[in-house]
């Protein structure tokens, strides 16, 4: 029942953009709708975890704990973005940056974008999963180029071209998985629930080649280096709330697709092959992102490279494969989503007031925007993995997994990268948050909806016990069985 609310409400909200003319009312209705979606996703995850079962509908919908978890993460970020968008889009309309009509177009695209992301973890058919991920690209491209500036249009085209090339590789990988299934004498099917139980009899060489295509294809969309080149431009030019969705959720949907195919490969080929590839791309992502973060000058591009870093951390955790590392990676998916959303909200407010992206030209944020300044100040320590914030817990668990798995070199690279990036964030944001206010700047009043969105996310970031909530016998059972039959 909950899945109908989760998939249906965004579509209904998209239709309301044709009926409701006042943009602010539309934003409030939107927010209420995603609050219902959030509660539905919580109930869905609770049912699946407690019963340790799956939800299947007409062989089209298939959801296990992994699916429901990613749906929950998507619903949390979608609700926070809907709440933040009320004040943000209304301010753009009042300033004449966009028209009322374009404000409604924003909500139309936003709802279609969210619906396509909810569809990714809900479907059983791996071909439909590919279609859903391609839908996310086509819809979100309009939101990347929403302001129709030269840079935003260029970023949108770059996003479409690079991700389309990647998605072609993913399609070839999907076809090869289907071919491996069909030549095994089984009835043709692209359903994950049909492939996974018989993965051990599929041709190992075909599975190996197919997974490389999948990892490169969906890894492009996930922002894994060196296929990440679209990401900094798209994140920096998109509407601020959409940047939060791109970083917090869109990258994770592609990661979900990699995991779905990865489970088949693990059961068919062995964990070692999956592990080596995930750790390799994860380490490359950490090293490349760390270098760019050190020398970055653009605020939103800095956060974009930080997303590449965290996708690398998540990939390393899954590659290590120890139960504590898998739990850490799942937690990191959640923790990064809420923390990075808060940071992009803060960056959106700062850029909106200062009308600049260059961090060297932004000073005194704590005085000009006291509330946003405090939120960003806390967010900097959270995103850098400083205790007692939730990202510290998940990163610590991945490190424990690396040491217990005797992956000392991986642990050393991870620790060194985290230390360097922590120092870079403190340096960059320390200059922006403090210092003298530019002469033309005055203290700015911030919308209530924006403040509520910040507080909602901060609540989820600040709960040091959120890791303890997940570290119970149910999640340990999930971690132990995620990559094992």
SVG drawing of the C-alpha trace seen along z (x, -y; Angstrom):
<svg xmlns="http://www.w3.org/2000/svg" viewBox="-7 -50 56 75">
<polyline fill="none" stroke="black" stroke-width="0.4" points="0.0,0.0 2.8,-2.4 4.5,-2.1 1.4,-3.6 1.8,-6.7 5.5,-6.9 5.2,-6.6 1.8,-8.2 2.0,-11.4 4.9,-12.9 2.9,-12.4 -0.2,-13.9 1.9,-16.9 3.2,-17.3 -0.4,-17.6 -1.2,-20.3 1.2,-22.6 -1.4,-22.8 -4.2,-23.7 -2.6,-25.9 -1.4,-29.2 0.1,-30.8 3.6,-29.6 3.8,-29.9 0.7,-27.8 2.0,-25.3 5.2,-25.0 3.3,-24.4 1.1,-21.7 4.3,-20.1 5.8,-20.1 2.8,-18.4 2.8,-15.8 6.4,-14.8 5.7,-14.7 3.2,-11.9 5.7,-10.2 8.3,-10.3 5.9,-8.7 5.0,-6.0 8.7,-5.2 9.3,-4.9 6.4,-2.5 7.5,-0.5 11.1,-0.1 9.7,0.9 7.5,3.6 10.2,5.1 12.9,5.1 10.7,6.5 9.3,9.3 12.7,9.9 10.7,10.4 10.3,8.7 7.4,6.8 6.5,8.0 3.7,6.7 2.9,8.1 6.5,9.1 7.2,5.4 7.7,4.0 10.2,5.8 11.5,4.3 13.7,5.8 15.5,4.0 18.1,2.5 15.3,1.0 13.3,-0.3 16.4,-1.9 17.3,-3.8 13.6,-4.9 13.7,-6.2 16.9,-8.2 15.3,-9.7 12.1,-10.6 14.0,-12.4 16.0,-14.5 13.0,-15.1 10.9,-16.4 13.7,-18.7 14.2,-20.1 10.4,-20.6 10.4,-22.6 13.5,-24.6 12.1,-25.3 9.2,-27.3 11.3,-30.2 14.0,-29.8 11.8,-29.8 9.5,-32.4 12.5,-34.8 13.6,-34.2 10.1,-35.1 10.0,-38.2 13.4,-39.4 12.3,-38.8 15.0,-36.2 12.3,-33.8 8.6,-34.3 5.6,-32.8 5.2,-30.5 8.7,-29.3 8.3,-28.7 5.5,-26.3 7.7,-24.6 10.3,-24.1 7.8,-22.2 6.7,-20.2 10.3,-19.1 11.0,-18.6 8.2,-16.2 8.9,-14.2 12.6,-14.0 11.7,-12.7 9.2,-10.2 11.9,-8.8 14.4,-8.4 11.7,-6.6 11.2,-4.3 14.8,-3.1 14.9,-1.1 11.3,0.0 11.4,1.9 12.3,5.6 13.3,5.5 16.9,4.4 16.0,3.0 13.3,0.8 15.8,-0.2 18.0,-1.4 15.1,-3.4 14.3,-5.0 18.0,-6.1 18.0,-7.5 14.7,-9.4 16.5,-11.0 19.2,-12.3 16.7,-13.8 14.5,-15.5 17.3,-16.8 19.2,-18.3 16.4,-20.9 16.9,-21.7 20.7,-22.1 20.1,-24.6 17.1,-26.1 18.4,-29.7 19.3,-29.7 22.7,-31.4 25.6,-30.5 27.3,-28.5 24.2,-26.6 23.2,-25.6 26.8,-24.5 26.7,-22.4 23.4,-20.9 24.7,-19.8 27.9,-18.4 25.8,-16.5 23.5,-15.0 26.4,-14.0 28.7,-12.5 25.9,-10.7 24.4,-9.4 27.7,-7.9 27.9,-6.3 24.3,-5.0 25.1,-3.4 27.9,-1.4 25.3,-0.5 22.9,0.7 25.6,2.9 26.3,4.4 22.6,5.1 22.3,6.8 25.3,9.0 23.7,9.9 20.6,10.9 22.7,12.9 24.5,14.8 21.1,15.7 19.6,16.8 22.4,19.1 22.2,20.9 19.0,22.6 16.7,20.6 13.6,18.7 14.6,15.2 14.2,12.6 15.7,9.3 14.1,9.5 16.6,9.3 14.6,11.7 15.0,14.3 18.7,13.7 20.0,13.6 19.0,17.1 20.7,18.7 23.8,16.4 26.1,19.3 25.3,21.2 25.8,18.1 28.9,17.8 31.6,16.3 33.5,14.7 30.4,12.9 29.5,11.7 33.0,10.2 32.9,8.3 29.3,7.2 30.0,5.9 32.9,3.7 30.4,2.1 27.9,1.7 30.5,0.1 31.8,-2.3 28.3,-3.1 26.5,-3.6 29.7,-4.8 29.6,-7.8 26.2,-8.7 27.3,-8.0 30.2,-10.4 33.0,-7.8 36.3,-9.1 37.6,-9.3 34.1,-9.3 33.0,-12.2 33.7,-15.1 30.1,-16.2 29.4,-16.5 31.2,-19.7 29.6,-21.7 26.1,-20.3 26.1,-20.7 27.5,-24.2 25.0,-25.5 21.8,-23.7 19.2,-25.5 20.4,-25.2 17.7,-22.8 18.3,-20.6 22.0,-20.5 21.0,-18.9 18.9,-16.3 21.7,-15.6 24.3,-15.1 22.2,-13.6 20.0,-11.2 20.8,-11.0 24.3,-9.7 23.0,-7.1 20.4,-5.8 23.3,-4.9 25.2,-3.4 22.1,-1.3 22.1,0.0 25.8,1.0 25.0,2.9 22.1,4.7 24.3,6.0 27.2,6.5 25.2,8.9 24.6,11.1 28.4,10.9 29.4,11.8 27.1,14.9 28.3,15.9 32.0,15.0 33.0,14.4 33.4,11.5 37.0,10.8 36.3,9.5 33.6,7.1 35.8,6.0 38.9,5.1 36.9,3.0 34.9,1.1 38.0,0.4 40.0,-0.7 37.4,-3.2 36.8,-4.3 40.5,-5.1 40.8,-6.9 37.8,-9.0 39.3,-9.9 42.6,-10.9 41.2,-13.0 38.5,-14.8 41.0,-15.6 43.3,-17.3 40.6,-19.4 39.1,-20.3 42.5,-21.7 42.7,-24.2 39.0,-24.9 37.7,-28.5 34.0,-28.0 31.8,-27.3 29.3,-24.9 32.1,-23.1 33.9,-22.5 30.8,-20.7 30.5,-18.8 34.0,-17.4 33.2,-16.6 30.4,-14.4 32.9,-12.5 35.0,-12.0 32.1,-10.5 30.9,-8.3 34.5,-6.9 34.3,-6.3 31.0,-4.4 32.4,-2.3 35.5,-1.4 33.2,-0.3 31.2,2.0 34.4,3.2 35.9,4.2 32.8,6.4 33.1,6.9 29.7,6.6 30.8,3.6 32.0,1.9 28.8,2.7 26.7,1.2 29.1,-1.8 28.5,-2.3 24.8,-2.1 24.9,-4.6 27.2,-6.8 24.7,-6.8 22.1,-8.2 24.5,-10.5 26.0,-12.0 22.6,-12.6 21.3,-14.7 24.6,-16.5 25.4,-17.4 21.8,-18.6 22.2,-21.0 25.5,-22.2 24.0,-22.9 21.1,-24.8 23.7,-26.9 25.6,-27.5 22.4,-28.4 21.6,-31.0 25.1,-32.4 25.3,-32.6 21.8,-34.2 22.8,-37.0 26.4,-37.6 25.6,-36.9 29.0,-35.3 30.4,-31.7 34.0,-32.6 34.9,-31.9 37.7,-34.5 35.0,-37.2 32.7,-35.9 33.4,-37.1 31.5,-37.6 28.7,-35.2 28.1,-34.7 27.3,-38.4 25.3,-38.9 23.3,-35.6 23.6,-34.5 21.3,-31.5 22.7,-30.2 26.2,-30.9 25.7,-28.8 24.2,-25.9 27.1,-26.0 29.6,-26.2 28.1,-23.0 27.8,-21.4 31.5,-21.9 32.5,-19.8 29.8,-17.3 30.7,-16.8 34.4,-16.5 33.5,-13.6 34.1,-15.3 32.6,-13.7 29.8,-13.7 28.2,-14.1 26.8,-11.1 29.3,-11.0 32.0,-10.3 30.2,-7.1 29.9,-5.7 33.5,-6.6 34.8,-5.1 32.9,-1.9 34.3,-1.7 37.8,-2.2 37.2,0.6 36.1,2.8 39.3,2.0 41.5,2.9 39.7,6.0 39.9,7.1 43.7,6.5 43.2,3.8 45.8,1.6 46.9,-0.3 43.2,-1.2 42.8,-2.3 45.9,-4.5 44.7,-6.1 41.3,-6.7 42.7,-8.3 45.2,-10.5 42.5,-11.7 40.1,-12.5 42.7,-14.5 43.7,-16.5 40.1,-17.2 39.2,-18.2 42.0,-20.7 40.9,-22.1 37.3,-22.5 38.3,-24.3 40.5,-26.7 38.0,-27.5 34.9,-27.9 36.8,-29.7 37.6,-32.6 34.0,-32.8 32.2,-32.5 34.3,-35.0 36.1,-38.2 34.9,-41.7 31.6,-42.2 31.9,-43.8 30.7,-47.4 27.7,-46.8 26.3,-43.9 23.7,-44.2 22.1,-41.6 19.6,-39.5 16.3,-38.1 16.0,-34.4 12.7,-32.6 11.0,-30.5 10.7,-27.5 14.5,-27.6 15.2,-27.6 12.8,-24.7 14.6,-22.7 18.0,-23.4 16.7,-22.3 15.1,-19.1 18.4,-18.1 20.5,-19.1 18.3,-16.9 19.2,-13.9 22.9,-14.9 23.3,-15.6 21.9,-12.4 25.1,-10.6 23.0,-7.5 21.7,-7.2 24.4,-4.6 23.3,-2.7 19.7,-2.7 20.9,-0.8 23.5,1.4 21.1,4.1 20.6,7.7 18.3,6.9 20.8,4.7 23.7,7.0 21.6,9.8 21.1,7.6 24.9,6.8 25.9,10.5 23.4,11.6 23.7,8.7 26.6,10.2 26.2,13.8 23.7,16.5"/>
</svg>
